[in-house]
Protein backbone atom coordinates (compact mmCIF):
# COMPACT_ATOMS: atom_id res chain seq x y z
CA UNK A 1 0.00 0.00 0.00
CA UNK A 2 2.81 2.41 0.88
CA UNK A 3 4.49 1.62 -2.43
CA UNK A 4 1.32 2.50 -4.32
CA UNK A 5 0.99 5.86 -2.53
CA UNK A 6 4.65 6.68 -3.16
CA UNK A 7 4.27 5.80 -6.84
CA UNK A 8 1.13 7.94 -7.25
CA UNK A 9 2.50 11.01 -5.41
CA UNK A 10 4.64 12.39 -8.30
CA UNK A 11 1.74 11.89 -10.71
CA UNK A 12 -0.68 13.80 -8.46
CA UNK A 13 1.89 16.56 -7.92
CA UNK A 14 2.42 16.92 -11.67
CA UNK A 15 -1.34 17.09 -12.33
CA UNK A 16 -1.73 19.82 -9.72
CA UNK A 17 1.00 21.89 -11.36
CA UNK A 18 -0.59 21.50 -14.79
CA UNK A 19 -4.02 22.57 -13.52
CA UNK A 20 -2.68 25.86 -12.13
CA UNK A 21 -2.81 28.58 -14.76
CA UNK A 22 0.04 31.12 -14.75
CA UNK A 23 -0.86 34.61 -13.54
CA UNK A 24 -0.45 37.13 -16.38
CA UNK A 25 2.12 39.87 -15.73
CA UNK A 26 0.94 43.47 -15.91
CA UNK A 27 3.34 46.28 -16.79
CA UNK A 28 2.01 48.80 -14.30
CA UNK A 29 4.67 51.37 -15.05
CA UNK A 30 3.47 51.60 -18.65
CA UNK A 31 -0.19 51.96 -17.68
CA UNK A 32 0.65 54.67 -15.15
CA UNK A 33 2.74 56.57 -17.67
CA UNK A 34 0.00 56.38 -20.27
CA UNK A 35 -2.51 57.80 -17.81
CA UNK A 36 -0.36 60.84 -16.99
CA UNK A 37 -1.30 63.99 -18.91
CA UNK A 38 1.26 66.10 -20.72
CA UNK A 39 1.47 69.10 -23.03
CA UNK A 40 0.44 72.74 -22.58
CA UNK A 41 -0.81 73.52 -19.10
CA UNK A 42 1.34 70.83 -17.45
CA UNK A 43 4.83 70.86 -15.96
CA UNK A 44 7.26 68.06 -15.07
CA UNK A 45 8.91 68.59 -11.69
CA UNK A 46 12.71 68.89 -11.84
CA UNK A 47 15.32 68.40 -9.13
CA UNK A 48 15.33 71.33 -6.71
CA UNK A 49 11.84 72.59 -7.69
CA UNK A 50 9.40 73.78 -5.07
CA UNK A 51 5.67 74.22 -5.49
CA UNK A 52 6.03 77.93 -4.72
CA UNK A 53 8.62 78.48 -7.44
CA UNK A 54 6.66 76.43 -9.99
CA UNK A 55 3.57 78.54 -9.29
CA UNK A 56 5.59 81.77 -9.61
CA UNK A 57 7.15 80.67 -12.91
CA UNK A 58 3.68 80.01 -14.35
CA UNK A 59 1.96 83.08 -12.93
CA UNK A 60 -0.29 81.12 -10.58
CA UNK A 61 -1.23 81.06 -6.91
CA UNK A 62 0.57 78.12 -5.29
CA UNK A 63 -2.64 77.22 -3.48
CA UNK A 64 -4.44 76.89 -6.81
CA UNK A 65 -1.68 74.65 -8.19
CA UNK A 66 -1.91 72.50 -5.05
CA UNK A 67 -5.70 72.27 -5.41
CA UNK A 68 -5.58 71.34 -9.12
CA UNK A 69 -3.19 68.49 -8.30
CA UNK A 70 -4.75 67.32 -4.99
CA UNK A 71 -1.57 68.21 -3.08
CA UNK A 72 -2.08 68.55 0.68
CA UNK A 73 1.58 69.15 1.57
CA UNK A 74 3.42 71.64 -0.71
CA UNK A 75 6.77 69.99 0.13
CA UNK A 76 5.61 66.54 -1.02
CA UNK A 77 6.18 67.01 -4.77
CA UNK A 78 8.73 64.66 -6.36
CA UNK A 79 11.10 64.82 -9.28
CA UNK A 80 9.40 63.59 -12.47
CA UNK A 81 5.90 64.31 -11.19
CA UNK A 82 3.60 65.98 -13.73
CA UNK A 83 1.64 68.92 -12.37
CA UNK A 84 -1.23 70.90 -13.82
CA UNK A 85 -0.13 74.56 -13.87
CA UNK A 86 -3.11 76.05 -15.72
CA UNK A 87 -6.76 76.15 -14.67
CA UNK A 88 -8.76 73.08 -15.74
CA UNK A 89 -10.01 73.65 -19.28
CA UNK A 90 -7.49 76.38 -20.07
CA UNK A 91 -5.40 74.10 -22.27
CA UNK A 92 -8.32 72.80 -24.32
CA UNK A 93 -8.40 73.20 -28.07
CA UNK A 94 -9.68 76.66 -29.04
CA UNK A 95 -13.07 77.06 -30.68
CA UNK A 96 -12.87 79.15 -33.84
CA UNK A 97 -15.26 82.10 -33.74
CA UNK A 98 -18.22 79.96 -32.75
CA UNK A 99 -18.41 78.47 -36.24
CA UNK A 100 -20.51 75.35 -36.59
CA UNK A 101 -19.59 72.79 -39.21
CA UNK A 102 -22.60 71.49 -41.14
CA UNK A 103 -22.50 68.33 -43.23
CA UNK A 104 -22.88 68.62 -46.98
CA UNK A 105 -26.22 67.28 -48.12
CA UNK A 106 -25.69 64.22 -50.26
CA UNK A 107 -27.85 63.77 -53.30
CA UNK A 108 -28.79 67.45 -53.64
CA UNK A 109 -30.03 68.20 -57.14
CA UNK A 110 -27.79 70.29 -59.38
CA UNK A 111 -29.48 72.74 -61.68
CA UNK A 112 -28.65 72.29 -65.35
CA UNK A 113 -29.53 74.67 -68.12
CA UNK A 114 -28.41 75.43 -71.67
CA UNK A 115 -25.75 78.10 -72.22
CA UNK A 116 -28.20 80.37 -74.03
CA UNK A 117 -30.66 80.25 -71.14
CA UNK A 118 -30.32 83.01 -68.51
CA UNK A 119 -30.07 82.24 -64.84
CA UNK A 120 -33.40 82.04 -63.07
CA UNK A 121 -35.35 81.24 -66.23
CA UNK A 122 -36.23 77.73 -65.20
CA UNK A 123 -38.60 76.48 -62.54
CA UNK A 124 -38.09 73.26 -60.67
CA UNK A 125 -40.81 70.75 -60.10
CA UNK A 126 -40.37 67.51 -58.22
CA UNK A 127 -41.80 64.51 -60.01
CA UNK A 128 -41.32 60.83 -59.07
CA UNK A 129 -38.26 61.62 -56.95
CA UNK A 130 -36.47 63.33 -59.87
CA UNK A 131 -35.91 67.03 -60.30
CA UNK A 132 -37.65 68.23 -63.44
CA UNK A 133 -36.92 71.61 -64.97
CA UNK A 134 -39.27 73.41 -67.34
CA UNK A 135 -38.69 76.71 -69.12
CA UNK A 136 -40.85 79.58 -67.93
CA UNK A 137 -40.92 81.15 -71.40
CA UNK A 138 -40.75 79.74 -74.88
CA UNK A 139 -37.42 79.58 -76.69
CA UNK A 140 -36.75 81.84 -79.66
CA UNK A 141 -34.53 81.13 -82.67
CA UNK A 142 -30.88 82.04 -82.25
CA UNK A 143 -29.73 85.40 -83.52
CA UNK A 144 -27.00 87.88 -82.58
CA UNK A 145 -29.60 90.33 -81.27
CA UNK A 146 -31.32 87.64 -79.16
CA UNK A 147 -27.97 86.47 -77.82
CA UNK A 148 -26.95 90.03 -76.85
CA UNK A 149 -30.34 90.68 -75.28
CA UNK A 150 -30.17 87.49 -73.21
CA UNK A 151 -26.63 88.28 -72.04
CA UNK A 152 -27.69 91.79 -71.03
CA UNK A 153 -30.69 90.47 -69.11
CA UNK A 154 -28.57 87.84 -67.42
CA UNK A 155 -25.91 90.35 -66.35
CA UNK A 156 -28.52 92.71 -64.92
CA UNK A 157 -30.14 89.84 -63.03
CA UNK A 158 -26.85 88.58 -61.70
CA UNK A 159 -25.53 92.05 -60.79
CA UNK A 160 -25.08 92.01 -57.05
CA UNK A 161 -26.24 94.77 -54.81
CA UNK A 162 -23.62 97.03 -53.29
CA UNK A 163 -22.03 95.18 -50.39
CA UNK A 164 -20.84 97.18 -47.45
CA UNK A 165 -18.23 95.70 -45.14
CA UNK A 166 -19.84 94.12 -42.14
CA UNK A 167 -19.02 95.86 -38.89
CA UNK A 168 -17.33 93.42 -36.57
CA UNK A 169 -18.12 93.75 -32.87
CA UNK A 170 -15.21 94.59 -30.65
CA UNK A 171 -14.26 91.59 -28.58
CA UNK A 172 -12.57 92.20 -25.27
CA UNK A 173 -9.28 90.30 -24.96
CA UNK A 174 -9.35 87.22 -22.75
CA UNK A 175 -6.22 88.30 -20.90
CA UNK A 176 -4.32 91.51 -20.35
CA UNK A 177 -2.07 92.31 -23.32
CA UNK A 178 -0.24 95.58 -22.63
CA UNK A 179 1.40 97.77 -20.00
CA UNK A 180 -1.68 99.99 -19.67
CA UNK A 181 -3.85 97.16 -18.37
CA UNK A 182 -2.48 97.79 -14.86
CA UNK A 183 -1.95 101.39 -13.66
CA UNK A 184 1.51 100.70 -12.28
CA UNK A 185 3.36 102.84 -9.75
CA UNK A 186 6.86 102.66 -8.28
CA UNK A 187 7.03 100.31 -5.26
CA UNK A 188 9.49 102.55 -3.41
CA UNK A 189 11.03 106.01 -3.54
CA UNK A 190 14.51 104.58 -2.93
CA UNK A 191 17.33 104.93 -5.45
CA UNK A 192 17.50 102.42 -8.32
CA UNK A 193 20.71 100.46 -7.87
CA UNK A 194 20.50 97.75 -10.56
CA UNK A 195 18.44 97.68 -13.80
CA UNK A 196 16.71 94.72 -15.43
CA UNK A 197 18.87 92.31 -17.43
CA UNK A 198 17.73 89.37 -19.57
CA UNK A 199 20.95 87.54 -18.75
CA UNK A 200 21.02 88.23 -15.03
CA UNK A 201 18.81 90.48 -12.92
CA UNK A 202 15.18 89.66 -13.71
CA UNK A 203 13.84 92.81 -12.07
CA UNK A 204 14.85 96.15 -10.56
CA UNK A 205 16.92 96.54 -7.41
CA UNK A 206 16.48 99.54 -5.11
CA UNK A 207 19.00 100.55 -2.43
CA UNK A 208 17.37 101.90 0.73
CA UNK A 209 17.38 101.81 4.50
CA UNK A 210 16.06 99.04 6.69
CA UNK A 211 12.42 99.70 7.41
CA UNK A 212 11.74 101.82 4.30
CA UNK A 213 8.15 101.24 3.10
CA UNK A 214 7.51 98.80 0.26
CA UNK A 215 4.32 99.68 -1.63
CA UNK A 216 2.03 97.60 -3.82
CA UNK A 217 2.62 98.65 -7.42
CA UNK A 218 -1.00 97.99 -8.34
CA UNK A 219 -4.31 96.66 -7.07
CA UNK A 220 -4.45 92.91 -6.60
CA UNK A 221 -4.48 89.89 -4.29
CA UNK A 222 -1.57 88.59 -2.24
CA UNK A 223 -0.90 85.07 -3.51
CA UNK A 224 2.31 84.50 -1.56
CA UNK A 225 3.84 85.91 1.63
CA UNK A 226 6.78 84.08 3.17
CA UNK A 227 10.35 82.86 2.77
CA UNK A 228 9.85 79.56 0.94
CA UNK A 229 11.56 80.62 -2.31
CA UNK A 230 15.32 80.40 -2.00
CA UNK A 231 17.12 83.57 -3.08
CA UNK A 232 14.20 85.93 -2.43
CA UNK A 233 14.20 86.10 1.37
CA UNK A 234 10.97 87.43 2.87
CA UNK A 235 8.88 87.71 -0.27
CA UNK A 236 5.46 89.11 -1.21
CA UNK A 237 3.78 88.24 -4.53
CA UNK A 238 0.68 90.14 -5.71
CA UNK A 239 -1.51 88.85 -8.54
CA UNK A 240 -3.12 91.73 -10.43
CA UNK A 241 -5.10 89.84 -13.07
CA UNK A 242 -4.86 86.72 -15.23
CA UNK A 243 -1.63 87.98 -16.80
CA UNK A 244 0.38 90.06 -14.35
CA UNK A 245 2.15 89.37 -11.07
CA UNK A 246 4.49 91.61 -9.11
CA UNK A 247 7.09 90.37 -6.62
CA UNK A 248 8.78 92.20 -3.71
CA UNK A 249 11.83 90.42 -2.24
CA UNK A 250 14.34 90.69 0.66
CA UNK A 251 11.93 92.39 3.08
CA UNK A 252 12.65 92.46 6.79
CA UNK A 253 8.95 92.40 7.67
CA UNK A 254 5.82 91.42 5.75
CA UNK A 255 2.66 93.35 6.59
CA UNK A 256 0.06 91.41 4.56
CA UNK A 257 -1.28 87.87 4.45
CA UNK A 258 -1.97 85.42 1.62
CA UNK A 259 -5.41 85.92 0.12
CA UNK A 260 -5.58 89.57 1.21
CA UNK A 261 -6.69 92.21 -1.29
CA UNK A 262 -4.32 95.18 -1.52
CA UNK A 263 -4.64 98.59 -3.13
CA UNK A 264 -2.20 100.46 -5.33
CA UNK A 265 0.20 102.37 -3.06
CA UNK A 266 -0.62 100.34 0.07
CA UNK A 267 2.33 99.54 2.34
CA UNK A 268 2.79 95.77 2.20
CA UNK A 269 6.27 95.29 3.69
CA UNK A 270 9.37 96.92 5.12
CA UNK A 271 12.65 96.89 3.23
CA UNK A 272 15.36 94.59 4.57
CA UNK A 273 18.25 92.31 3.62
CA UNK A 274 16.86 88.77 4.07
CA UNK A 275 18.75 86.39 1.75
CA UNK A 276 20.74 89.37 0.42
CA UNK A 277 24.11 90.97 1.09
CA UNK A 278 22.70 94.47 1.64
CA UNK A 279 19.44 96.27 2.38
CA UNK A 280 17.49 96.43 -0.85
CA UNK A 281 14.18 95.77 -2.57
CA UNK A 282 14.20 93.42 -5.53
CA UNK A 283 11.06 94.15 -7.59
CA UNK A 284 9.75 92.06 -10.48
CA UNK A 285 6.83 92.27 -12.88
CA UNK A 286 5.90 88.96 -14.46
CA UNK A 287 3.68 88.60 -17.50
CA UNK A 288 2.10 85.14 -17.71
CA UNK A 289 4.81 83.94 -15.32
CA UNK A 290 7.76 85.30 -17.33
CA UNK A 291 9.86 88.23 -16.03
CA UNK A 292 9.63 91.44 -18.05
CA UNK A 293 11.48 94.75 -17.68
CA UNK A 294 9.50 96.78 -15.10
CA UNK A 295 10.98 100.01 -16.50
CA UNK A 296 8.77 99.55 -19.58
CA UNK A 297 5.67 99.46 -17.41
CA UNK A 298 6.33 101.95 -14.62
CA UNK A 299 5.64 105.67 -15.12
CA UNK A 300 8.52 108.05 -15.73
CA UNK A 301 10.13 109.38 -12.57
Residue pairs with C-beta under 8 A, 6 or more apart in sequence:
36 82
37 82
37 84
38 44
38 82
39 91
40 86
40 91
41 84
41 85
41 86
41 90
41 91
42 82
42 83
42 84
42 85
42 86
42 91
43 54
43 58
43 82
43 83
43 85
44 80
44 81
44 82
44 83
45 54
45 77
45 78
45 79
45 80
45 81
45 82
45 83
46 79
47 79
49 77
49 79
50 74
50 75
50 77
50 228
50 229
50 230
51 62
51 65
51 66
51 71
51 74
51 75
51 77
52 62
52 74
52 224
52 226
52 228
52 229
53 229
54 62
54 65
54 77
54 83
54 85
55 61
55 62
55 64
55 65
55 85
55 223
55 224
56 62
56 224
56 229
56 237
56 245
56 247
56 286
56 289
57 289
58 65
58 85
58 86
58 289
59 239
59 243
59 244
59 245
59 286
59 287
59 288
59 289
59 290
60 85
60 86
60 223
60 289
61 223
61 224
61 239
62 74
62 223
62 224
63 223
63 258
64 87
65 71
65 83
65 84
65 85
66 72
66 74
68 83
68 84
68 85
68 87
68 88
69 83
69 84
71 77
74 228
77 83
109 124
109 131
111 122
111 124
111 133
112 133
113 119
113 121
113 122
113 133
116 142
116 147
116 150
117 135
117 150
118 150
118 153
118 154
118 157
119 154
119 157
119 158
120 157
121 135
121 136
121 137
122 133
122 134
122 135
122 136
123 133
123 134
123 136
124 131
124 132
124 133
125 131
125 132
125 133
125 134
126 132
140 146
174 242
175 241
175 242
175 243
175 288
176 182
176 241
176 242
176 243
176 244
177 243
179 296
179 297
181 241
181 243
181 244
182 218
182 219
182 240
182 241
182 244
182 297
183 218
183 264
184 217
184 218
184 285
184 294
184 297
184 298
184 299
185 215
185 217
185 218
185 264
185 265
185 298
185 299
186 215
186 217
186 298
186 299
186 301
187 206
187 214
187 215
187 216
187 217
187 246
187 248
187 281
187 283
188 206
188 208
188 212
188 213
188 214
188 215
188 271
188 281
188 283
190 206
190 207
190 208
190 209
190 212
190 271
190 281
191 206
191 207
191 208
192 204
192 205
192 206
193 205
193 206
193 207
193 280
194 201
194 204
194 205
195 201
195 204
195 295
196 202
196 203
196 204
196 291
196 293
196 294
196 295
202 284
202 291
203 247
203 282
203 283
203 284
203 285
203 291
203 294
204 282
204 283
204 284
204 294
204 295
205 280
205 281
205 282
205 283
206 271
206 280
206 281
206 283
207 278
207 279
207 280
208 271
208 279
208 280
208 281
209 271
209 279
210 252
210 270
210 271
210 272
210 273
210 279
211 252
211 270
211 271
211 272
212 270
212 271
212 281
213 267
213 269
213 270
213 271
214 236
214 248
214 251
214 267
214 268
214 269
214 270
214 271
214 281
215 265
215 266
215 267
215 268
216 238
216 246
216 262
216 263
216 264
216 265
216 266
216 268
217 238
217 246
217 264
217 283
217 285
217 298
218 238
218 240
218 244
218 246
218 264
219 240
219 261
219 262
219 263
219 264
220 238
220 239
220 240
220 241
220 246
220 261
220 262
221 238
221 239
221 259
221 260
221 261
221 262
222 236
222 237
222 238
222 256
222 257
222 258
222 259
222 260
222 261
222 262
222 268
223 237
223 238
223 239
223 245
223 258
223 259
224 235
224 236
224 237
224 258
225 235
225 236
225 237
225 254
225 256
225 257
225 258
226 234
226 235
226 254
226 258
227 233
227 234
227 235
227 274
227 275
229 235
230 275
231 275
232 247
232 249
232 250
232 275
232 282
233 249
233 250
233 251
233 272
233 273
233 274
233 275
233 276
234 249
234 250
234 251
234 252
234 253
234 254
234 269
234 272
234 274
234 275
235 247
235 248
235 249
235 250
235 251
236 247
236 248
236 251
236 254
236 256
236 268
236 269
237 245
237 246
237 247
237 248
238 245
238 246
238 247
238 248
238 262
238 268
239 245
240 246
243 287
243 288
244 285
244 286
244 287
245 284
245 285
245 286
245 289
246 283
246 284
246 285
246 286
247 282
247 283
247 284
247 286
248 268
248 269
248 281
248 282
248 283
249 275
249 276
249 281
249 282
249 283
249 284
250 271
250 272
250 273
250 274
250 275
250 276
250 279
250 280
250 281
250 282
251 269
251 270
251 271
251 272
251 274
251 281
252 270
252 271
252 272
252 273
252 274
253 269
253 270
253 272
254 268
254 269
255 267
255 268
255 269
255 270
256 262
256 268
256 269
262 268
271 279
271 280
271 281
272 279
273 279
273 280
276 282
283 294
284 291
284 294
285 291
285 292
285 293
285 294
285 297
286 292
